[in-house]
Amino acid sequence: MAALSELTYTHPHAAAAALITIDVQNDFVLPGAPAEIAGTYERLAAIRMLAEAFRRAGRPIVHVVRLYKPDGSNVDACRREFIEKGARIAAPGSAGADLVNALKPRADVKLDADLLLAGRFQPVGECEWLMYKPRWDAFYQTGLEVHLQQLGVDTVVFCGCNFPNCPRASIYGASNRDLRLIVVDDAVSGIYEKGVAELRNIQVSLMNTAECVKWLREGTA
């Protein structure tokens, strides 16, 4: 198994873990989608395997998504002009903004854009939610920290799309809040060697999907 942090304050706890998926939405994942992120579709089977393992273990899952209003009013500065000029990406109410079918706990789950844009968490399973983030970091101007605290979570496991942007920012956001961290490297698109080294430097535990599923099973049995 990949090395876990053995330090007192960073060693991850399976029985207090939550899975965070980042931007696993049709417009970013599906081949030929308008904002397809290369390599993400190839990670989808691993992401789904993680979600299924957390469901079996009864541990929380939070699916973090982006929503870009067509007028650009909630879009980060580096993309705002692109949206204002007509690009339609992860638009509220569109099929492209929805969670990919392979990751949904049930086929009838549909993203409620109005609820999410209001800053609320949308329950989609027994211990599973959707939430909206307005910027790269899932903790920035969101209720994620409080939500995890209320669930008794001290360890977060990250997967999804696309490491240099939202996963990386969210990982550092979690570290800033003294959460214990795991990144599942074969379930995150866009990950690179230097980034992995930087994660190790802040005592993030690195695992592959099979290792993480085994760790979760053994730690919650």
PyMOL commands that place a pseudoatom at each C-alpha (Angstrom):
pseudoatom trace, name=CA, resn=MET, resi=1, chain=A, elem=C, hetatm=0, pos=[0.000, 0.000, 0.000]
pseudoatom trace, name=CA, resn=ALA, resi=2, chain=A, elem=C, hetatm=0, pos=[1.107, 3.538, -0.670]
pseudoatom trace, name=CA, resn=ALA, resi=3, chain=A, elem=C, hetatm=0, pos=[2.602, 5.147, 2.415]
pseudoatom trace, name=CA, resn=LEU, resi=4, chain=A, elem=C, hetatm=0, pos=[0.138, 6.740, 4.819]
pseudoatom trace, name=CA, resn=SER, resi=5, chain=A, elem=C, hetatm=0, pos=[1.167, 9.661, 6.923]
pseudoatom trace, name=CA, resn=GLU, resi=6, chain=A, elem=C, hetatm=0, pos=[2.068, 8.307, 10.354]
pseudoatom trace, name=CA, resn=LEU, resi=7, chain=A, elem=C, hetatm=0, pos=[2.326, 11.718, 11.984]
pseudoatom trace, name=CA, resn=THR, resi=8, chain=A, elem=C, hetatm=0, pos=[-0.064, 12.343, 14.845]
pseudoatom trace, name=CA, resn=TYR, resi=9, chain=A, elem=C, hetatm=0, pos=[-2.039, 15.177, 13.278]
pseudoatom trace, name=CA, resn=THR, resi=10, chain=A, elem=C, hetatm=0, pos=[-2.184, 14.020, 9.656]
pseudoatom trace, name=CA, resn=HIS, resi=11, chain=A, elem=C, hetatm=0, pos=[-2.708, 10.250, 9.834]
pseudoatom trace, name=CA, resn=PRO, resi=12, chain=A, elem=C, hetatm=0, pos=[-6.075, 9.588, 8.101]
pseudoatom trace, name=CA, resn=HIS, resi=13, chain=A, elem=C, hetatm=0, pos=[-8.980, 7.917, 9.914]
pseudoatom trace, name=CA, resn=ALA, resi=14, chain=A, elem=C, hetatm=0, pos=[-11.229, 5.667, 7.812]
pseudoatom trace, name=CA, resn=ALA, resi=15, chain=A, elem=C, hetatm=0, pos=[-14.040, 5.700, 10.386]
pseudoatom trace, name=CA, resn=ALA, resi=16, chain=A, elem=C, hetatm=0, pos=[-14.181, 9.519, 10.213]
pseudoatom trace, name=CA, resn=ALA, resi=17, chain=A, elem=C, hetatm=0, pos=[-13.612, 9.910, 6.450]
pseudoatom trace, name=CA, resn=ALA, resi=18, chain=A, elem=C, hetatm=0, pos=[-15.679, 11.550, 3.728]
pseudoatom trace, name=CA, resn=LEU, resi=19, chain=A, elem=C, hetatm=0, pos=[-15.230, 11.331, -0.040]
pseudoatom trace, name=CA, resn=ILE, resi=20, chain=A, elem=C, hetatm=0, pos=[-15.106, 14.612, -1.970]
pseudoatom trace, name=CA, resn=THR, resi=21, chain=A, elem=C, hetatm=0, pos=[-15.592, 14.401, -5.736]
pseudoatom trace, name=CA, resn=ILE, resi=22, chain=A, elem=C, hetatm=0, pos=[-14.722, 17.499, -7.740]
pseudoatom trace, name=CA, resn=ASP, resi=23, chain=A, elem=C, hetatm=0, pos=[-16.501, 18.680, -10.916]
pseudoatom trace, name=CA, resn=VAL, resi=24, chain=A, elem=C, hetatm=0, pos=[-17.470, 15.229, -12.217]
pseudoatom trace, name=CA, resn=GLN, resi=25, chain=A, elem=C, hetatm=0, pos=[-20.054, 16.820, -14.507]
pseudoatom trace, name=CA, resn=ASN, resi=26, chain=A, elem=C, hetatm=0, pos=[-21.077, 16.046, -18.061]
pseudoatom trace, name=CA, resn=ASP, resi=27, chain=A, elem=C, hetatm=0, pos=[-19.588, 19.217, -19.569]
pseudoatom trace, name=CA, resn=PHE, resi=28, chain=A, elem=C, hetatm=0, pos=[-16.153, 18.471, -18.099]
pseudoatom trace, name=CA, resn=VAL, resi=29, chain=A, elem=C, hetatm=0, pos=[-16.070, 14.676, -18.357]
pseudoatom trace, name=CA, resn=LEU, resi=30, chain=A, elem=C, hetatm=0, pos=[-17.858, 13.301, -21.402]
pseudoatom trace, name=CA, resn=PRO, resi=31, chain=A, elem=C, hetatm=0, pos=[-15.900, 12.906, -24.651]
pseudoatom trace, name=CA, resn=GLY, resi=32, chain=A, elem=C, hetatm=0, pos=[-16.685, 15.777, -27.007]
pseudoatom trace, name=CA, resn=ALA, resi=33, chain=A, elem=C, hetatm=0, pos=[-18.279, 17.914, -24.279]
pseudoatom trace, name=CA, resn=PRO, resi=34, chain=A, elem=C, hetatm=0, pos=[-17.795, 21.692, -24.649]
pseudoatom trace, name=CA, resn=ALA, resi=35, chain=A, elem=C, hetatm=0, pos=[-15.328, 21.913, -21.760]
pseudoatom trace, name=CA, resn=GLU, resi=36, chain=A, elem=C, hetatm=0, pos=[-13.971, 18.366, -21.791]
pseudoatom trace, name=CA, resn=ILE, resi=37, chain=A, elem=C, hetatm=0, pos=[-10.931, 17.973, -19.545]
pseudoatom trace, name=CA, resn=ALA, resi=38, chain=A, elem=C, hetatm=0, pos=[-8.522, 15.508, -21.116]
pseudoatom trace, name=CA, resn=GLY, resi=39, chain=A, elem=C, hetatm=0, pos=[-8.077, 12.324, -19.139]
pseudoatom trace, name=CA, resn=THR, resi=40, chain=A, elem=C, hetatm=0, pos=[-11.100, 12.767, -16.884]
pseudoatom trace, name=CA, resn=TYR, resi=41, chain=A, elem=C, hetatm=0, pos=[-13.361, 10.266, -18.650]
pseudoatom trace, name=CA, resn=GLU, resi=42, chain=A, elem=C, hetatm=0, pos=[-10.601, 7.679, -18.274]
pseudoatom trace, name=CA, resn=ARG, resi=43, chain=A, elem=C, hetatm=0, pos=[-10.684, 8.280, -14.480]
pseudoatom trace, name=CA, resn=LEU, resi=44, chain=A, elem=C, hetatm=0, pos=[-14.441, 7.815, -14.222]
pseudoatom trace, name=CA, resn=ALA, resi=45, chain=A, elem=C, hetatm=0, pos=[-14.394, 4.076, -13.441]
pseudoatom trace, name=CA, resn=ALA, resi=46, chain=A, elem=C, hetatm=0, pos=[-12.008, 4.669, -10.536]
pseudoatom trace, name=CA, resn=ILE, resi=47, chain=A, elem=C, hetatm=0, pos=[-14.104, 7.563, -9.210]
pseudoatom trace, name=CA, resn=ARG, resi=48, chain=A, elem=C, hetatm=0, pos=[-17.212, 5.410, -9.372]
pseudoatom trace, name=CA, resn=MET, resi=49, chain=A, elem=C, hetatm=0, pos=[-15.424, 2.585, -7.544]
pseudoatom trace, name=CA, resn=LEU, resi=50, chain=A, elem=C, hetatm=0, pos=[-14.531, 4.967, -4.726]
pseudoatom trace, name=CA, resn=ALA, resi=51, chain=A, elem=C, hetatm=0, pos=[-18.097, 6.256, -4.466]
pseudoatom trace, name=CA, resn=GLU, resi=52, chain=A, elem=C, hetatm=0, pos=[-19.478, 2.736, -4.303]
pseudoatom trace, name=CA, resn=ALA, resi=53, chain=A, elem=C, hetatm=0, pos=[-16.992, 1.822, -1.576]
pseudoatom trace, name=CA, resn=PHE, resi=54, chain=A, elem=C, hetatm=0, pos=[-17.982, 4.840, 0.528]
pseudoatom trace, name=CA, resn=ARG, resi=55, chain=A, elem=C, hetatm=0, pos=[-21.674, 4.009, 0.053]
pseudoatom trace, name=CA, resn=ARG, resi=56, chain=A, elem=C, hetatm=0, pos=[-21.101, 0.446, 1.227]
pseudoatom trace, name=CA, resn=ALA, resi=57, chain=A, elem=C, hetatm=0, pos=[-19.192, 1.718, 4.252]
pseudoatom trace, name=CA, resn=GLY, resi=58, chain=A, elem=C, hetatm=0, pos=[-21.934, 4.220, 5.106]
pseudoatom trace, name=CA, resn=ARG, resi=59, chain=A, elem=C, hetatm=0, pos=[-19.451, 7.098, 4.972]
pseudoatom trace, name=CA, resn=PRO, resi=60, chain=A, elem=C, hetatm=0, pos=[-20.372, 10.568, 3.640]
pseudoatom trace, name=CA, resn=ILE, resi=61, chain=A, elem=C, hetatm=0, pos=[-19.914, 11.644, 0.038]
pseudoatom trace, name=CA, resn=VAL, resi=62, chain=A, elem=C, hetatm=0, pos=[-20.028, 15.247, -1.177]
pseudoatom trace, name=CA, resn=HIS, resi=63, chain=A, elem=C, hetatm=0, pos=[-20.108, 15.881, -4.932]
pseudoatom trace, name=CA, resn=VAL, resi=64, chain=A, elem=C, hetatm=0, pos=[-18.788, 19.413, -5.510]
pseudoatom trace, name=CA, resn=VAL, resi=65, chain=A, elem=C, hetatm=0, pos=[-19.891, 21.093, -8.753]
pseudoatom trace, name=CA, resn=ARG, resi=66, chain=A, elem=C, hetatm=0, pos=[-19.468, 24.325, -10.711]
pseudoatom trace, name=CA, resn=LEU, resi=67, chain=A, elem=C, hetatm=0, pos=[-22.393, 26.276, -12.176]
pseudoatom trace, name=CA, resn=TYR, resi=68, chain=A, elem=C, hetatm=0, pos=[-21.805, 29.163, -14.581]
pseudoatom trace, name=CA, resn=LYS, resi=69, chain=A, elem=C, hetatm=0, pos=[-24.702, 31.572, -15.054]
pseudoatom trace, name=CA, resn=PRO, resi=70, chain=A, elem=C, hetatm=0, pos=[-24.969, 32.622, -18.728]
pseudoatom trace, name=CA, resn=ASP, resi=71, chain=A, elem=C, hetatm=0, pos=[-24.605, 36.313, -17.800]
pseudoatom trace, name=CA, resn=GLY, resi=72, chain=A, elem=C, hetatm=0, pos=[-21.228, 35.553, -16.195]
pseudoatom trace, name=CA, resn=SER, resi=73, chain=A, elem=C, hetatm=0, pos=[-22.226, 37.115, -12.886]
pseudoatom trace, name=CA, resn=ASN, resi=74, chain=A, elem=C, hetatm=0, pos=[-20.931, 34.225, -10.756]
pseudoatom trace, name=CA, resn=VAL, resi=75, chain=A, elem=C, hetatm=0, pos=[-18.002, 33.221, -12.953]
pseudoatom trace, name=CA, resn=ASP, resi=76, chain=A, elem=C, hetatm=0, pos=[-14.352, 33.562, -11.927]
pseudoatom trace, name=CA, resn=ALA, resi=77, chain=A, elem=C, hetatm=0, pos=[-12.519, 36.424, -13.642]
pseudoatom trace, name=CA, resn=CYS, resi=78, chain=A, elem=C, hetatm=0, pos=[-10.363, 34.231, -15.874]
pseudoatom trace, name=CA, resn=ARG, resi=79, chain=A, elem=C, hetatm=0, pos=[-13.462, 32.684, -17.515]
pseudoatom trace, name=CA, resn=ARG, resi=80, chain=A, elem=C, hetatm=0, pos=[-16.064, 35.432, -17.206]
pseudoatom trace, name=CA, resn=GLU, resi=81, chain=A, elem=C, hetatm=0, pos=[-15.545, 37.025, -20.624]
pseudoatom trace, name=CA, resn=PHE, resi=82, chain=A, elem=C, hetatm=0, pos=[-15.650, 33.606, -22.256]
pseudoatom trace, name=CA, resn=ILE, resi=83, chain=A, elem=C, hetatm=0, pos=[-19.088, 32.930, -20.730]
pseudoatom trace, name=CA, resn=GLU, resi=84, chain=A, elem=C, hetatm=0, pos=[-20.349, 36.460, -21.415]
pseudoatom trace, name=CA, resn=LYS, resi=85, chain=A, elem=C, hetatm=0, pos=[-19.548, 35.965, -25.108]
pseudoatom trace, name=CA, resn=GLY, resi=86, chain=A, elem=C, hetatm=0, pos=[-21.838, 32.962, -25.287]
pseudoatom trace, name=CA, resn=ALA, resi=87, chain=A, elem=C, hetatm=0, pos=[-19.970, 29.883, -24.147]
pseudoatom trace, name=CA, resn=ARG, resi=88, chain=A, elem=C, hetatm=0, pos=[-22.485, 27.626, -22.421]
pseudoatom trace, name=CA, resn=ILE, resi=89, chain=A, elem=C, hetatm=0, pos=[-20.656, 25.517, -19.847]
pseudoatom trace, name=CA, resn=ALA, resi=90, chain=A, elem=C, hetatm=0, pos=[-22.177, 23.944, -16.724]
pseudoatom trace, name=CA, resn=ALA, resi=91, chain=A, elem=C, hetatm=0, pos=[-25.141, 26.287, -17.152]
pseudoatom trace, name=CA, resn=PRO, resi=92, chain=A, elem=C, hetatm=0, pos=[-27.802, 26.014, -14.438]
pseudoatom trace, name=CA, resn=GLY, resi=93, chain=A, elem=C, hetatm=0, pos=[-30.588, 23.718, -15.597]
pseudoatom trace, name=CA, resn=SER, resi=94, chain=A, elem=C, hetatm=0, pos=[-28.588, 22.232, -18.457]
pseudoatom trace, name=CA, resn=ALA, resi=95, chain=A, elem=C, hetatm=0, pos=[-27.762, 18.562, -18.932]
pseudoatom trace, name=CA, resn=GLY, resi=96, chain=A, elem=C, hetatm=0, pos=[-24.104, 19.545, -19.130]
pseudoatom trace, name=CA, resn=ALA, resi=97, chain=A, elem=C, hetatm=0, pos=[-24.109, 20.801, -15.543]
pseudoatom trace, name=CA, resn=ASP, resi=98, chain=A, elem=C, hetatm=0, pos=[-25.455, 17.526, -14.186]
pseudoatom trace, name=CA, resn=LEU, resi=99, chain=A, elem=C, hetatm=0, pos=[-23.392, 14.915, -12.401]
pseudoatom trace, name=CA, resn=VAL, resi=100, chain=A, elem=C, hetatm=0, pos=[-22.343, 12.157, -14.818]
pseudoatom trace, name=CA, resn=ASN, resi=101, chain=A, elem=C, hetatm=0, pos=[-24.771, 9.242, -14.765]
pseudoatom trace, name=CA, resn=ALA, resi=102, chain=A, elem=C, hetatm=0, pos=[-22.096, 6.737, -13.789]
pseudoatom trace, name=CA, resn=LEU, resi=103, chain=A, elem=C, hetatm=0, pos=[-21.546, 8.547, -10.484]
pseudoatom trace, name=CA, resn=LYS, resi=104, chain=A, elem=C, hetatm=0, pos=[-25.160, 9.052, -9.461]
pseudoatom trace, name=CA, resn=PRO, resi=105, chain=A, elem=C, hetatm=0, pos=[-26.457, 6.909, -6.590]
pseudoatom trace, name=CA, resn=ARG, resi=106, chain=A, elem=C, hetatm=0, pos=[-29.762, 6.546, -8.497]
pseudoatom trace, name=CA, resn=ALA, resi=107, chain=A, elem=C, hetatm=0, pos=[-30.715, 7.094, -12.112]
pseudoatom trace, name=CA, resn=ASP, resi=108, chain=A, elem=C, hetatm=0, pos=[-33.382, 9.670, -11.199]
pseudoatom trace, name=CA, resn=VAL, resi=109, chain=A, elem=C, hetatm=0, pos=[-30.991, 12.045, -9.401]
pseudoatom trace, name=CA, resn=LYS, resi=110, chain=A, elem=C, hetatm=0, pos=[-30.973, 15.470, -11.039]
pseudoatom trace, name=CA, resn=LEU, resi=111, chain=A, elem=C, hetatm=0, pos=[-29.001, 18.509, -9.935]
pseudoatom trace, name=CA, resn=ASP, resi=112, chain=A, elem=C, hetatm=0, pos=[-31.173, 21.256, -8.403]
pseudoatom trace, name=CA, resn=ALA, resi=113, chain=A, elem=C, hetatm=0, pos=[-29.356, 24.391, -9.559]
pseudoatom trace, name=CA, resn=ASP, resi=114, chain=A, elem=C, hetatm=0, pos=[-31.536, 26.858, -7.657]
pseudoatom trace, name=CA, resn=LEU, resi=115, chain=A, elem=C, hetatm=0, pos=[-31.015, 25.030, -4.371]
pseudoatom trace, name=CA, resn=LEU, resi=116, chain=A, elem=C, hetatm=0, pos=[-27.257, 24.759, -4.890]
pseudoatom trace, name=CA, resn=LEU, resi=117, chain=A, elem=C, hetatm=0, pos=[-26.790, 28.362, -5.992]
pseudoatom trace, name=CA, resn=ALA, resi=118, chain=A, elem=C, hetatm=0, pos=[-28.565, 29.391, -2.788]
pseudoatom trace, name=CA, resn=GLY, resi=119, chain=A, elem=C, hetatm=0, pos=[-25.711, 27.751, -0.886]
pseudoatom trace, name=CA, resn=ARG, resi=120, chain=A, elem=C, hetatm=0, pos=[-27.650, 24.717, 0.286]
pseudoatom trace, name=CA, resn=PHE, resi=121, chain=A, elem=C, hetatm=0, pos=[-26.642, 21.059, 0.149]
pseudoatom trace, name=CA, resn=GLN, resi=122, chain=A, elem=C, hetatm=0, pos=[-28.802, 18.806, -2.021]
pseudoatom trace, name=CA, resn=PRO, resi=123, chain=A, elem=C, hetatm=0, pos=[-29.273, 15.342, -0.502]
pseudoatom trace, name=CA, resn=VAL, resi=124, chain=A, elem=C, hetatm=0, pos=[-29.069, 12.647, -3.176]
pseudoatom trace, name=CA, resn=GLY, resi=125, chain=A, elem=C, hetatm=0, pos=[-28.577, 9.537, -1.052]
pseudoatom trace, name=CA, resn=GLU, resi=126, chain=A, elem=C, hetatm=0, pos=[-28.620, 8.233, 2.506]
pseudoatom trace, name=CA, resn=CYS, resi=127, chain=A, elem=C, hetatm=0, pos=[-25.328, 9.974, 3.307]
pseudoatom trace, name=CA, resn=GLU, resi=128, chain=A, elem=C, hetatm=0, pos=[-24.593, 11.784, 0.045]
pseudoatom trace, name=CA, resn=TRP, resi=129, chain=A, elem=C, hetatm=0, pos=[-24.953, 15.363, -1.141]
pseudoatom trace, name=CA, resn=LEU, resi=130, chain=A, elem=C, hetatm=0, pos=[-24.343, 17.740, -4.020]
pseudoatom trace, name=CA, resn=MET, resi=131, chain=A, elem=C, hetatm=0, pos=[-22.937, 21.212, -3.343]
pseudoatom trace, name=CA, resn=TYR, resi=132, chain=A, elem=C, hetatm=0, pos=[-21.939, 24.229, -5.437]
pseudoatom trace, name=CA, resn=LYS, resi=133, chain=A, elem=C, hetatm=0, pos=[-18.617, 26.041, -5.174]
pseudoatom trace, name=CA, resn=PRO, resi=134, chain=A, elem=C, hetatm=0, pos=[-18.231, 29.529, -6.667]
pseudoatom trace, name=CA, resn=ARG, resi=135, chain=A, elem=C, hetatm=0, pos=[-14.449, 29.296, -7.147]
pseudoatom trace, name=CA, resn=TRP, resi=136, chain=A, elem=C, hetatm=0, pos=[-11.641, 26.711, -7.369]
pseudoatom trace, name=CA, resn=ASP, resi=137, chain=A, elem=C, hetatm=0, pos=[-11.537, 25.906, -3.641]
pseudoatom trace, name=CA, resn=ALA, resi=138, chain=A, elem=C, hetatm=0, pos=[-14.538, 23.895, -2.413]
pseudoatom trace, name=CA, resn=PHE, resi=139, chain=A, elem=C, hetatm=0, pos=[-14.216, 25.569, 1.001]
pseudoatom trace, name=CA, resn=TYR, resi=140, chain=A, elem=C, hetatm=0, pos=[-14.247, 29.152, -0.319]
pseudoatom trace, name=CA, resn=GLN, resi=141, chain=A, elem=C, hetatm=0, pos=[-17.536, 30.901, 0.525]
pseudoatom trace, name=CA, resn=THR, resi=142, chain=A, elem=C, hetatm=0, pos=[-19.329, 27.571, 1.026]
pseudoatom trace, name=CA, resn=GLY, resi=143, chain=A, elem=C, hetatm=0, pos=[-20.725, 25.619, 3.961]
pseudoatom trace, name=CA, resn=LEU, resi=144, chain=A, elem=C, hetatm=0, pos=[-18.497, 22.612, 3.383]
pseudoatom trace, name=CA, resn=GLU, resi=145, chain=A, elem=C, hetatm=0, pos=[-16.389, 23.000, 6.519]
pseudoatom trace, name=CA, resn=VAL, resi=146, chain=A, elem=C, hetatm=0, pos=[-19.447, 23.213, 8.786]
pseudoatom trace, name=CA, resn=HIS, resi=147, chain=A, elem=C, hetatm=0, pos=[-21.145, 20.352, 6.927]
pseudoatom trace, name=CA, resn=LEU, resi=148, chain=A, elem=C, hetatm=0, pos=[-18.163, 18.065, 7.510]
pseudoatom trace, name=CA, resn=GLN, resi=149, chain=A, elem=C, hetatm=0, pos=[-17.903, 19.109, 11.156]
pseudoatom trace, name=CA, resn=GLN, resi=150, chain=A, elem=C, hetatm=0, pos=[-21.561, 18.256, 11.717]
pseudoatom trace, name=CA, resn=LEU, resi=151, chain=A, elem=C, hetatm=0, pos=[-20.911, 14.787, 10.254]
pseudoatom trace, name=CA, resn=GLY, resi=152, chain=A, elem=C, hetatm=0, pos=[-17.930, 14.201, 12.553]
pseudoatom trace, name=CA, resn=VAL, resi=153, chain=A, elem=C, hetatm=0, pos=[-15.502, 14.085, 9.624]
pseudoatom trace, name=CA, resn=ASP, resi=154, chain=A, elem=C, hetatm=0, pos=[-11.797, 14.692, 10.225]
pseudoatom trace, name=CA, resn=THR, resi=155, chain=A, elem=C, hetatm=0, pos=[-10.436, 12.997, 7.073]
pseudoatom trace, name=CA, resn=VAL, resi=156, chain=A, elem=C, hetatm=0, pos=[-11.239, 13.863, 3.466]
pseudoatom trace, name=CA, resn=VAL, resi=157, chain=A, elem=C, hetatm=0, pos=[-10.503, 11.757, 0.400]
pseudoatom trace, name=CA, resn=PHE, resi=158, chain=A, elem=C, hetatm=0, pos=[-10.254, 13.669, -2.878]
pseudoatom trace, name=CA, resn=CYS, resi=159, chain=A, elem=C, hetatm=0, pos=[-10.901, 12.568, -6.455]
pseudoatom trace, name=CA, resn=GLY, resi=160, chain=A, elem=C, hetatm=0, pos=[-12.212, 14.136, -9.652]
pseudoatom trace, name=CA, resn=CYS, resi=161, chain=A, elem=C, hetatm=0, pos=[-11.352, 16.807, -12.204]
pseudoatom trace, name=CA, resn=ASN, resi=162, chain=A, elem=C, hetatm=0, pos=[-8.800, 18.548, -12.829]
pseudoatom trace, name=CA, resn=PHE, resi=163, chain=A, elem=C, hetatm=0, pos=[-5.834, 18.487, -10.405]
pseudoatom trace, name=CA, resn=PRO, resi=164, chain=A, elem=C, hetatm=0, pos=[-4.052, 21.796, -11.243]
pseudoatom trace, name=CA, resn=ASN, resi=165, chain=A, elem=C, hetatm=0, pos=[-7.231, 23.785, -10.620]
pseudoatom trace, name=CA, resn=CYS, resi=166, chain=A, elem=C, hetatm=0, pos=[-10.130, 22.794, -8.346]
pseudoatom trace, name=CA, resn=PRO, resi=167, chain=A, elem=C, hetatm=0, pos=[-8.790, 19.625, -6.673]
pseudoatom trace, name=CA, resn=ARG, resi=168, chain=A, elem=C, hetatm=0, pos=[-5.467, 21.274, -5.837]
pseudoatom trace, name=CA, resn=ALA, resi=169, chain=A, elem=C, hetatm=0, pos=[-7.124, 24.412, -4.457]
pseudoatom trace, name=CA, resn=SER, resi=170, chain=A, elem=C, hetatm=0, pos=[-9.595, 22.326, -2.455]
pseudoatom trace, name=CA, resn=ILE, resi=171, chain=A, elem=C, hetatm=0, pos=[-6.854, 20.095, -1.044]
pseudoatom trace, name=CA, resn=TYR, resi=172, chain=A, elem=C, hetatm=0, pos=[-4.994, 23.144, 0.223]
pseudoatom trace, name=CA, resn=GLY, resi=173, chain=A, elem=C, hetatm=0, pos=[-8.269, 24.556, 1.523]
pseudoatom trace, name=CA, resn=ALA, resi=174, chain=A, elem=C, hetatm=0, pos=[-8.774, 21.354, 3.522]
pseudoatom trace, name=CA, resn=SER, resi=175, chain=A, elem=C, hetatm=0, pos=[-5.191, 21.465, 4.773]
pseudoatom trace, name=CA, resn=ASN, resi=176, chain=A, elem=C, hetatm=0, pos=[-5.733, 25.055, 5.929]
pseudoatom trace, name=CA, resn=ARG, resi=177, chain=A, elem=C, hetatm=0, pos=[-8.539, 23.688, 8.106]
pseudoatom trace, name=CA, resn=ASP, resi=178, chain=A, elem=C, hetatm=0, pos=[-6.369, 20.941, 9.632]
pseudoatom trace, name=CA, resn=LEU, resi=179, chain=A, elem=C, hetatm=0, pos=[-8.263, 18.094, 7.991]
pseudoatom trace, name=CA, resn=ARG, resi=180, chain=A, elem=C, hetatm=0, pos=[-6.461, 14.806, 7.412]
pseudoatom trace, name=CA, resn=LEU, resi=181, chain=A, elem=C, hetatm=0, pos=[-6.009, 14.237, 3.687]
pseudoatom trace, name=CA, resn=ILE, resi=182, chain=A, elem=C, hetatm=0, pos=[-5.910, 11.465, 1.115]
pseudoatom trace, name=CA, resn=VAL, resi=183, chain=A, elem=C, hetatm=0, pos=[-5.621, 11.988, -2.628]
pseudoatom trace, name=CA, resn=VAL, resi=184, chain=A, elem=C, hetatm=0, pos=[-6.435, 9.001, -4.829]
pseudoatom trace, name=CA, resn=ASP, resi=185, chain=A, elem=C, hetatm=0, pos=[-3.961, 9.584, -7.623]
pseudoatom trace, name=CA, resn=ASP, resi=186, chain=A, elem=C, hetatm=0, pos=[-5.493, 7.327, -10.281]
pseudoatom trace, name=CA, resn=ALA, resi=187, chain=A, elem=C, hetatm=0, pos=[-8.926, 8.906, -9.691]
pseudoatom trace, name=CA, resn=VAL, resi=188, chain=A, elem=C, hetatm=0, pos=[-7.836, 12.524, -10.320]
pseudoatom trace, name=CA, resn=SER, resi=189, chain=A, elem=C, hetatm=0, pos=[-7.295, 13.859, -13.830]
pseudoatom trace, name=CA, resn=GLY, resi=190, chain=A, elem=C, hetatm=0, pos=[-4.389, 16.143, -14.628]
pseudoatom trace, name=CA, resn=ILE, resi=191, chain=A, elem=C, hetatm=0, pos=[-2.192, 15.051, -11.735]
pseudoatom trace, name=CA, resn=TYR, resi=192, chain=A, elem=C, hetatm=0, pos=[1.564, 15.455, -12.282]
pseudoatom trace, name=CA, resn=GLU, resi=193, chain=A, elem=C, hetatm=0, pos=[4.804, 14.453, -10.580]
pseudoatom trace, name=CA, resn=LYS, resi=194, chain=A, elem=C, hetatm=0, pos=[5.689, 17.851, -9.091]
pseudoatom trace, name=CA, resn=GLY, resi=195, chain=A, elem=C, hetatm=0, pos=[2.182, 18.209, -7.702]
pseudoatom trace, name=CA, resn=VAL, resi=196, chain=A, elem=C, hetatm=0, pos=[2.418, 14.803, -6.044]
pseudoatom trace, name=CA, resn=ALA, resi=197, chain=A, elem=C, hetatm=0, pos=[5.725, 15.792, -4.442]
pseudoatom trace, name=CA, resn=GLU, resi=198, chain=A, elem=C, hetatm=0, pos=[4.145, 18.992, -3.133]
pseudoatom trace, name=CA, resn=LEU, resi=199, chain=A, elem=C, hetatm=0, pos=[1.258, 17.019, -1.615]
pseudoatom trace, name=CA, resn=ARG, resi=200, chain=A, elem=C, hetatm=0, pos=[3.673, 14.722, 0.174]
pseudoatom trace, name=CA, resn=ASN, resi=201, chain=A, elem=C, hetatm=0, pos=[5.455, 17.790, 1.543]
pseudoatom trace, name=CA, resn=ILE, resi=202, chain=A, elem=C, hetatm=0, pos=[2.272, 18.798, 3.398]
pseudoatom trace, name=CA, resn=GLN, resi=203, chain=A, elem=C, hetatm=0, pos=[1.670, 15.218, 4.632]
pseudoatom trace, name=CA, resn=VAL, resi=204, chain=A, elem=C, hetatm=0, pos=[-1.119, 14.289, 2.223]
pseudoatom trace, name=CA, resn=SER, resi=205, chain=A, elem=C, hetatm=0, pos=[-1.439, 10.509, 1.976]
pseudoatom trace, name=CA, resn=LEU, resi=206, chain=A, elem=C, hetatm=0, pos=[-1.341, 9.192, -1.609]
pseudoatom trace, name=CA, resn=MET, resi=207, chain=A, elem=C, hetatm=0, pos=[-3.173, 6.004, -2.592]
pseudoatom trace, name=CA, resn=ASN, resi=208, chain=A, elem=C, hetatm=0, pos=[-4.518, 4.390, -5.708]
pseudoatom trace, name=CA, resn=THR, resi=209, chain=A, elem=C, hetatm=0, pos=[-8.165, 3.335, -5.894]
pseudoatom trace, name=CA, resn=ALA, resi=210, chain=A, elem=C, hetatm=0, pos=[-7.664, -0.290, -4.891]
pseudoatom trace, name=CA, resn=GLU, resi=211, chain=A, elem=C, hetatm=0, pos=[-5.547, 0.760, -1.906]
pseudoatom trace, name=CA, resn=CYS, resi=212, chain=A, elem=C, hetatm=0, pos=[-8.117, 3.322, -0.790]
pseudoatom trace, name=CA, resn=VAL, resi=213, chain=A, elem=C, hetatm=0, pos=[-11.007, 0.869, -1.043]
pseudoatom trace, name=CA, resn=LYS, resi=214, chain=A, elem=C, hetatm=0, pos=[-9.039, -1.663, 1.038]
pseudoatom trace, name=CA, resn=TRP, resi=215, chain=A, elem=C, hetatm=0, pos=[-8.092, 1.006, 3.611]
pseudoatom trace, name=CA, resn=LEU, resi=216, chain=A, elem=C, hetatm=0, pos=[-11.723, 2.102, 3.934]
pseudoatom trace, name=CA, resn=ARG, resi=217, chain=A, elem=C, hetatm=0, pos=[-13.051, -1.455, 4.213]
pseudoatom trace, name=CA, resn=GLU, resi=218, chain=A, elem=C, hetatm=0, pos=[-10.546, -2.465, 6.862]
pseudoatom trace, name=CA, resn=GLY, resi=219, chain=A, elem=C, hetatm=0, pos=[-10.920, 0.778, 8.800]
pseudoatom trace, name=CA, resn=THR, resi=220, chain=A, elem=C, hetatm=0, pos=[-14.725, 0.708, 8.969]
pseudoatom trace, name=CA, resn=ALA, resi=221, chain=A, elem=C, hetatm=0, pos=[-15.289, -3.016, 9.474]
for i in range(1, 221): cmd.bond("trace and resi %d" % i, "trace and resi %d" % (i + 1))
show_as sticks, trace
zoom trace
